[in-house]
């Protein structure tokens, strides 16, 4: 059973005024919403269940996507009264994820506000002892200090860090089992796992954008192809 979670709860402050009336995952890139692009690629890669968390204007996301049948997916929603950040959002959605996984296994997580030509079929179906697998990209202009390095397929932190976390990953469900469902970021947990050599990773050299500003959204929409 292939299960994914799309993180879609953020307010998108830097995208205002676009996100004042539209949740960021419903912003359009070349005629399609960001979240539709993810769902289509997940379906083509053989995923069956997708959990989507939401907070800001989340009812628009549910109304737009419905139960996922138009994508040949089963969509489950994890509503948050206020955004719990990445780790908190995953923990809050864990009961849904575990139900889809039948309690054990690994699942894919995707930031709802990234745009990339990365193919989800390239992700590992098993973690083989690690607790997570990260897709890394070359450092973009807004993160020149980077987040991680790779030694073979092991994710490490050795400044200067050459790569940035793409927001696409696979995690063991047990990684979050003992965490509290409160507002908390994911980065400190990933840094700790990297320091303990408990993460694997791969480099995606292709197209990738973190759509954090209206200017980056315009840049993508003005790209050829």
Phi and psi restraints in degrees (value plus and minus 20) as a CYANA .aco file:
   2 UNK   PHI    -117.5   -77.5
   2 UNK   PSI     101.3   141.3
   3 UNK   PHI    -144.0  -104.0
   3 UNK   PSI     117.9   157.9
   4 UNK   PHI    -151.0  -111.0
   4 UNK   PSI     134.9   174.9
   5 UNK   PHI    -143.4  -103.4
   5 UNK   PSI     112.5   152.5
   6 UNK   PHI    -127.2   -87.2
   6 UNK   PSI     103.9   143.9
   7 UNK   PHI    -103.6   -63.6
   7 UNK   PSI      94.6   134.6
   8 UNK   PHI    -157.3  -117.3
   8 UNK   PSI       6.2    46.2
   9 UNK   PHI    -116.8   -76.8
   9 UNK   PSI     -30.1     9.9
  10 UNK   PHI     -86.6   -46.6
  10 UNK   PSI     131.2   171.2
  11 UNK   PHI     -96.0   -56.0
  11 UNK   PSI     -49.7    -9.7
  12 UNK   PHI      50.5    90.5
  12 UNK   PSI      27.2    67.2
  13 UNK   PHI     -77.0   -37.0
  13 UNK   PSI     -61.4   -21.4
  14 UNK   PHI     -93.1   -53.1
  14 UNK   PSI     -31.6     8.4
  15 UNK   PHI    -113.2   -73.2
  15 UNK   PSI     -19.6    20.4
  16 UNK   PHI     -84.2   -44.2
  16 UNK   PSI     125.1   165.1
  17 UNK   PHI    -107.8   -67.8
  17 UNK   PSI     -18.7    21.3
  18 UNK   PHI     -78.8   -38.8
  18 UNK   PSI     -55.8   -15.8
  19 UNK   PHI    -113.4   -73.4
  19 UNK   PSI     -12.6    27.4
  20 UNK   PHI     -87.1   -47.1
  20 UNK   PSI     -52.5   -12.5
  21 UNK   PHI    -142.2  -102.2
  21 UNK   PSI     -25.2    14.8
  22 UNK   PHI    -153.6  -113.6
  22 UNK   PSI     108.0   148.0
  23 UNK   PHI     -84.7   -44.7
  23 UNK   PSI     124.2   164.2
  24 UNK   PHI     -73.8   -33.8
  24 UNK   PSI     -60.1   -20.1
  25 UNK   PHI     -84.3   -44.3
  25 UNK   PSI     -34.3     5.7
  26 UNK   PHI    -117.1   -77.1
  26 UNK   PSI     -15.9    24.1
  27 UNK   PHI     -88.3   -48.3
  27 UNK   PSI     127.5   167.5
  28 UNK   PHI    -120.4   -80.4
  28 UNK   PSI     119.8   159.8
  29 UNK   PHI    -140.7  -100.7
  29 UNK   PSI      93.9   133.9
  30 UNK   PHI      32.0    72.0
  30 UNK   PSI      23.9    63.9
  31 UNK   PHI      71.0   111.0
  31 UNK   PSI     -27.5    12.5
  32 UNK   PHI    -145.6  -105.6
  32 UNK   PSI     128.7   168.7
  33 UNK   PHI     -90.5   -50.5
  33 UNK   PSI     133.0   173.0
  34 UNK   PHI     -74.8   -34.8
  34 UNK   PSI     -63.5   -23.5
  35 UNK   PHI     -91.5   -51.5
  35 UNK   PSI     -51.7   -11.7
  36 UNK   PHI     -81.9   -41.9
  36 UNK   PSI     -61.4   -21.4
  37 UNK   PHI     -80.1   -40.1
  37 UNK   PSI     -62.0   -22.0
  38 UNK   PHI     -84.0   -44.0
  38 UNK   PSI     -65.8   -25.8
  39 UNK   PHI     -84.4   -44.4
  39 UNK   PSI     -60.7   -20.7
  40 UNK   PHI     -82.6   -42.6
  40 UNK   PSI     -61.7   -21.7
  41 UNK   PHI     -91.4   -51.4
  41 UNK   PSI     -54.9   -14.9
  42 UNK   PHI     -84.4   -44.4
  42 UNK   PSI     -64.3   -24.3
  43 UNK   PHI     -82.2   -42.2
  43 UNK   PSI     -62.1   -22.1
  44 UNK   PHI     -88.8   -48.8
  44 UNK   PSI     -42.1    -2.1
  45 UNK   PHI    -109.8   -69.8
  45 UNK   PSI     -15.3    24.7
  46 UNK   PHI      72.7   112.7
  46 UNK   PSI      -9.5    30.5
  47 UNK   PHI     -93.3   -53.3
  47 UNK   PSI     129.2   169.2
  48 UNK   PHI    -135.4   -95.4
  48 UNK   PSI     -59.9   -19.9
  49 UNK   PHI    -137.6   -97.6
  49 UNK   PSI     117.9   157.9
  50 UNK   PHI    -152.1  -112.1
  50 UNK   PSI     106.1   146.1
  51 UNK   PHI    -120.0   -80.0
  51 UNK   PSI     109.8   149.8
  52 UNK   PHI    -141.4  -101.4
  52 UNK   PSI     101.6   141.6
  53 UNK   PHI    -112.7   -72.7
  53 UNK   PSI     131.8   171.8
  54 UNK   PHI    -173.8  -133.8
  54 UNK   PSI     137.8   177.8
  55 UNK   PHI    -162.3  -122.3
  55 UNK   PSI     -94.4   -54.4
  56 UNK   PHI     -86.4   -46.4
  56 UNK   PSI      98.9   138.9
  57 UNK   PHI      33.4    73.4
  57 UNK   PSI      13.9    53.9
  58 UNK   PHI     -82.7   -42.7
  58 UNK   PSI     -47.7    -7.7
  59 UNK   PHI     -82.5   -42.5
  59 UNK   PSI     -48.7    -8.7
  60 UNK   PHI     -86.2   -46.2
  60 UNK   PSI     -58.7   -18.7
  61 UNK   PHI     -84.2   -44.2
  61 UNK   PSI     -66.4   -26.4
  62 UNK   PHI     -83.4   -43.4
  62 UNK   PSI     -61.7   -21.7
  63 UNK   PHI     -86.3   -46.3
  63 UNK   PSI     -55.3   -15.3
  64 UNK   PHI     -94.9   -54.9
  64 UNK   PSI     -59.5   -19.5
  65 UNK   PHI    -117.4   -77.4
  65 UNK   PSI     -46.5    -6.5
  66 UNK   PHI      41.3    81.3
  66 UNK   PSI    -162.0  -122.0
  67 UNK   PHI    -107.8   -67.8
  67 UNK   PSI     -19.0    21.0
  68 UNK   PHI      69.5   109.5
  68 UNK   PSI     -19.0    21.0
  69 UNK   PHI     -82.3   -42.3
  69 UNK   PSI     -49.3    -9.3
  70 UNK   PHI     -88.3   -48.3
  70 UNK   PSI     -36.0     4.0
  71 UNK   PHI    -124.5   -84.5
  71 UNK   PSI     -16.2    23.8
  72 UNK   PHI      40.2    80.2
  72 UNK   PSI      17.9    57.9
  73 UNK   PHI    -147.7  -107.7
  73 UNK   PSI     140.3   180.3
  74 UNK   PHI    -126.4   -86.4
  74 UNK   PSI      94.5   134.5
  75 UNK   PHI    -119.6   -79.6
  75 UNK   PSI     114.1   154.1
  76 UNK   PHI    -141.8  -101.8
  76 UNK   PSI     119.7   159.7
  77 UNK   PHI    -130.5   -90.5
  77 UNK   PSI     118.0   158.0
  78 UNK   PHI    -138.2   -98.2
  78 UNK   PSI      78.0   118.0
  79 UNK   PHI    -101.7   -61.7
  79 UNK   PSI     119.9   159.9
  80 UNK   PHI    -142.7  -102.7
  80 UNK   PSI     107.5   147.5
  81 UNK   PHI     -77.7   -37.7
  81 UNK   PSI     -56.9   -16.9
  82 UNK   PHI    -162.8  -122.8
  82 UNK   PSI     125.9   165.9
  83 UNK   PHI     -76.8   -36.8
  83 UNK   PSI     112.0   152.0
  84 UNK   PHI    -117.9   -77.9
  84 UNK   PSI     -10.1    29.9
  85 UNK   PHI      43.3    83.3
  85 UNK   PSI    -198.3  -158.3
  86 UNK   PHI     -86.7   -46.7
  86 UNK   PSI     -75.7   -35.7
  87 UNK   PHI     -83.3   -43.3
  87 UNK   PSI     -64.0   -24.0
  88 UNK   PHI     -81.7   -41.7
  88 UNK   PSI     -59.2   -19.2
  89 UNK   PHI     -85.7   -45.7
  89 UNK   PSI     -59.6   -19.6
  90 UNK   PHI     -85.8   -45.8
  90 UNK   PSI     -65.8   -25.8
  91 UNK   PHI     -81.2   -41.2
  91 UNK   PSI     -61.7   -21.7
  92 UNK   PHI     -82.8   -42.8
  92 UNK   PSI     -53.4   -13.4
  93 UNK   PHI    -109.2   -69.2
  93 UNK   PSI     -22.8    17.2
  94 UNK   PHI     -77.4   -37.4
  94 UNK   PSI     -60.0   -20.0
  95 UNK   PHI     -77.6   -37.6
  95 UNK   PSI     -60.7   -20.7
  96 UNK   PHI     -84.7   -44.7
  96 UNK   PSI     -64.3   -24.3
  97 UNK   PHI     -82.8   -42.8
  97 UNK   PSI     -66.0   -26.0
  98 UNK   PHI     -85.0   -45.0
  98 UNK   PSI     -55.5   -15.5
  99 UNK   PHI     -83.3   -43.3
  99 UNK   PSI     -61.9   -21.9
 100 UNK   PHI     -87.8   -47.8
 100 UNK   PSI     -54.8   -14.8
 101 UNK   PHI    -104.6   -64.6
 101 UNK   PSI     -25.6    14.4
 102 UNK   PHI      40.4    80.4
 102 UNK   PSI      24.3    64.3
 103 UNK   PHI      66.3   106.3
 103 UNK   PSI     -60.2   -20.2
 104 UNK   PHI    -144.6  -104.6
 104 UNK   PSI     135.6   175.6
 105 UNK   PHI     109.7   149.7
 105 UNK   PSI    -183.8  -143.8
 106 UNK   PHI    -144.3  -104.3
 106 UNK   PSI     138.2   178.2
 107 UNK   PHI    -161.7  -121.7
 107 UNK   PSI     134.9   174.9
 108 UNK   PHI    -112.4   -72.4
 108 UNK   PSI     121.6   161.6
 109 UNK   PHI    -145.3  -105.3
 109 UNK   PSI     115.2   155.2
 110 UNK   PHI    -152.6  -112.6
 110 UNK   PSI     109.7   149.7
 111 UNK   PHI     -87.2   -47.2
 111 UNK   PSI     109.2   149.2
 112 UNK   PHI     -89.7   -49.7
 112 UNK   PSI     -31.8     8.2
 113 UNK   PHI    -130.5   -90.5
 113 UNK   PSI       5.4    45.4
 114 UNK   PHI    -128.5   -88.5
 114 UNK   PSI     131.7   171.7
 115 UNK   PHI    -145.0  -105.0
 115 UNK   PSI     106.7   146.7
 116 UNK   PHI    -177.0  -137.0
 116 UNK   PSI     137.5   177.5
 117 UNK   PHI    -118.0   -78.0
 117 UNK   PSI      -3.8    36.2
 118 UNK   PHI     -84.2   -44.2
 118 UNK   PSI     115.6   155.6
 119 UNK   PHI    -115.2   -75.2
 119 UNK   PSI     102.7   142.7
 120 UNK   PHI     -85.6   -45.6
 120 UNK   PSI     -38.0     2.0
 121 UNK   PHI     -87.1   -47.1
 121 UNK   PSI     -34.8     5.2
 122 UNK   PHI    -102.1   -62.1
 122 UNK   PSI     -26.8    13.2
 123 UNK   PHI     -97.4   -57.4
 123 UNK   PSI     128.7   168.7
 124 UNK   PHI     -89.7   -49.7
 124 UNK   PSI     125.8   165.8
 125 UNK   PHI    -108.2   -68.2
 125 UNK   PSI     -36.8     3.2
 126 UNK   PHI    -154.8  -114.8
 126 UNK   PSI     132.1   172.1
 127 UNK   PHI    -117.3   -77.3
 127 UNK   PSI     -35.4     4.6
 128 UNK   PHI      30.8    70.8
 128 UNK   PSI      29.1    69.1
 129 UNK   PHI      82.3   122.3
 129 UNK   PSI     -44.6    -4.6
 130 UNK   PHI    -101.9   -61.9
 130 UNK   PSI     147.7   187.7
 131 UNK   PHI    -118.7   -78.7
 131 UNK   PSI     -30.3     9.7
 132 UNK   PHI    -186.3  -146.3
 132 UNK   PSI     141.2   181.2
 133 UNK   PHI    -155.9  -115.9
 133 UNK   PSI     101.2   141.2
 134 UNK   PHI    -127.1   -87.1
 134 UNK   PSI     120.4   160.4
 135 UNK   PHI    -113.2   -73.2
 135 UNK   PSI     102.3   142.3
 136 UNK   PHI    -129.0   -89.0
 136 UNK   PSI     134.6   174.6
 137 UNK   PHI    -151.2  -111.2
 137 UNK   PSI     141.6   181.6
 138 UNK   PHI     -82.4   -42.4
 138 UNK   PSI     124.8   164.8
 139 UNK   PHI     -78.8   -38.8
 139 UNK   PSI     105.5   145.5
 140 UNK   PHI    -100.3   -60.3
 140 UNK   PSI     148.5   188.5
 141 UNK   PHI     -76.9   -36.9
 141 UNK   PSI     -49.4    -9.4
 142 UNK   PHI    -106.3   -66.3
 142 UNK   PSI     -20.0    20.0
 143 UNK   PHI    -164.9  -124.9
 143 UNK   PSI      37.3    77.3
 144 UNK   PHI     -86.8   -46.8
 144 UNK   PSI     -42.3    -2.3
 145 UNK   PHI     -97.5   -57.5
 145 UNK   PSI     -35.8     4.2
 146 UNK   PHI      50.4    90.4
 146 UNK   PSI     159.2   199.2
 147 UNK   PHI    -142.9  -102.9
 147 UNK   PSI     -59.0   -19.0
 148 UNK   PHI    -165.2  -125.2
 148 UNK   PSI     149.6   189.6
 149 UNK   PHI    -146.8  -106.8
 149 UNK   PSI     150.9   190.9
 150 UNK   PHI    -141.3  -101.3
 150 UNK   PSI     111.9   151.9
 151 UNK   PHI    -135.7   -95.7
 151 UNK   PSI      81.3   121.3
 152 UNK   PHI      45.9    85.9
 152 UNK   PSI    -141.6  -101.6
 153 UNK   PHI    -129.3   -89.3
 153 UNK   PSI      -3.8    36.2
 154 UNK   PHI    -115.4   -75.4
 154 UNK   PSI     110.0   150.0
 155 UNK   PHI    -102.0   -62.0
 155 UNK   PSI     108.1   148.1
 156 UNK   PHI    -153.6  -113.6
 156 UNK   PSI     150.6   190.6
 157 UNK   PHI    -142.9  -102.9
 157 UNK   PSI      87.0   127.0
 158 UNK   PHI    -161.4  -121.4
 158 UNK   PSI      69.9   109.9
 159 UNK   PHI     -73.2   -33.2
 159 UNK   PSI     122.7   162.7
 160 UNK   PHI     -95.8   -55.8
 160 UNK   PSI     105.5   145.5
 161 UNK   PHI     -92.8   -52.8
 161 UNK   PSI     104.3   144.3
 162 UNK   PHI    -106.4   -66.4
 162 UNK   PSI     -35.9     4.1
 163 UNK   PHI    -147.4  -107.4
 163 UNK   PSI     134.7   174.7
 164 UNK   PHI    -133.1   -93.1
 164 UNK   PSI     119.8   159.8
 165 UNK   PHI     -88.0   -48.0
 165 UNK   PSI     108.6   148.6
 166 UNK   PHI     -99.8   -59.8
 166 UNK   PSI     -34.4     5.6
 167 UNK   PHI      66.5   106.5
 167 UNK   PSI      -9.3    30.7
 168 UNK   PHI    -140.0  -100.0
 168 UNK   PSI     106.4   146.4
 169 UNK   PHI    -178.0  -138.0
 169 UNK   PSI     146.2   186.2
 170 UNK   PHI    -141.9  -101.9
 170 UNK   PSI     113.1   153.1
 171 UNK   PHI    -148.6  -108.6
 171 UNK   PSI     126.6   166.6
 172 UNK   PHI     -93.0   -53.0
 172 UNK   PSI     113.3   153.3
 173 UNK   PHI     -80.3   -40.3
 173 UNK   PSI     -48.5    -8.5
 174 UNK   PHI     -90.5   -50.5
 174 UNK   PSI     -36.9     3.1
 175 UNK   PHI     -79.0   -39.0
 175 UNK   PSI     -52.4   -12.4
 176 UNK   PHI    -124.5   -84.5
 176 UNK   PSI     -19.0    21.0
 177 UNK   PHI     -81.3   -41.3
 177 UNK   PSI     -54.4   -14.4
 178 UNK   PHI    -125.5   -85.5
 178 UNK   PSI      -7.9    32.1
 179 UNK   PHI    -110.8   -70.8
 179 UNK   PSI     133.3   173.3
 180 UNK   PHI    -106.0   -66.0
 180 UNK   PSI     125.1   165.1
 181 UNK   PHI    -103.0   -63.0
 181 UNK   PSI      40.3    80.3
 182 UNK   PHI    -139.8   -99.8
 182 UNK   PSI     151.1   191.1
 183 UNK   PHI     -81.7   -41.7
 183 UNK   PSI      96.7   136.7
 184 UNK   PHI    -180.0  -140.0
 184 UNK   PSI     121.4   161.4
 185 UNK   PHI    -100.5   -60.5
 185 UNK   PSI     142.2   182.2
 186 UNK   PHI    -112.4   -72.4
 186 UNK   PSI     -48.2    -8.2
 187 UNK   PHI     -73.3   -33.3
 187 UNK   PSI     -67.3   -27.3
 188 UNK   PHI     -78.7   -38.7
 188 UNK   PSI     -56.6   -16.6
 189 UNK   PHI     -86.4   -46.4
 189 UNK   PSI     -62.6   -22.6
 190 UNK   PHI     -86.5   -46.5
 190 UNK   PSI     -59.9   -19.9
 191 UNK   PHI     -82.2   -42.2
 191 UNK   PSI     -60.7   -20.7
 192 UNK   PHI     -85.2   -45.2
 192 UNK   PSI     -62.0   -22.0
 193 UNK   PHI     -84.9   -44.9
 193 UNK   PSI     -59.3   -19.3
 194 UNK   PHI     -84.3   -44.3
 194 UNK   PSI     -60.0   -20.0
 195 UNK   PHI     -83.6   -43.6
 195 UNK   PSI     -44.5    -4.5
 196 UNK   PHI    -119.2   -79.2
 196 UNK   PSI     -11.5    28.5
 197 UNK   PHI      36.8    76.8
 197 UNK   PSI      21.0    61.0
 198 UNK   PHI    -129.0   -89.0
 198 UNK   PSI      -6.5    33.5
 199 UNK   PHI    -144.7  -104.7
 199 UNK   PSI     119.4   159.4
 200 UNK   PHI    -125.3   -85.3
 200 UNK   PSI     150.7   190.7
 201 UNK   PHI    -184.4  -144.4
 201 UNK   PSI     151.6   191.6
 202 UNK   PHI    -165.3  -125.3
 202 UNK   PSI     133.4   173.4
 203 UNK   PHI    -118.2   -78.2
 203 UNK   PSI     109.8   149.8
 204 UNK   PHI    -123.5   -83.5
 204 UNK   PSI      90.1   130.1
 205 UNK   PHI    -107.4   -67.4
 205 UNK   PSI     -19.8    20.2
 206 UNK   PHI    -107.3   -67.3
 206 UNK   PSI    -172.2  -132.2
 207 UNK   PHI     -93.0   -53.0
 207 UNK   PSI     113.6   153.6
 208 UNK   PHI    -178.1  -138.1
 208 UNK   PSI     110.2   150.2
 209 UNK   PHI    -155.0  -115.0
 209 UNK   PSI     115.6   155.6
 210 UNK   PHI    -112.6   -72.6
 210 UNK   PSI      90.1   130.1
 211 UNK   PHI    -103.4   -63.4
 211 UNK   PSI      58.9    98.9
 212 UNK   PHI    -117.7   -77.7
 212 UNK   PSI     -33.3     6.7
 213 UNK   PHI    -159.3  -119.3
 213 UNK   PSI     136.2   176.2
 214 UNK   PHI     -77.7   -37.7
 214 UNK   PSI     -50.8   -10.8
 215 UNK   PHI     -85.4   -45.4
 215 UNK   PSI     -60.0   -20.0
 216 UNK   PHI     -88.1   -48.1
 216 UNK   PSI     -56.2   -16.2
 217 UNK   PHI     -83.8   -43.8
 217 UNK   PSI     -63.2   -23.2
 218 UNK   PHI     -81.6   -41.6
 218 UNK   PSI     -59.7   -19.7
 219 UNK   PHI     -80.4   -40.4
 219 UNK   PSI     -62.9   -22.9
 220 UNK   PHI     -86.7   -46.7
 220 UNK   PSI     -64.7   -24.7
 221 UNK   PHI     -87.0   -47.0
 221 UNK   PSI     -40.6    -0.6
 222 UNK   PHI    -114.3   -74.3
 222 UNK   PSI     -21.7    18.3
 223 UNK   PHI     -88.9   -48.9
 223 UNK   PSI     125.4   165.4
 224 UNK   PHI     -98.2   -58.2
 224 UNK   PSI     130.2   170.2
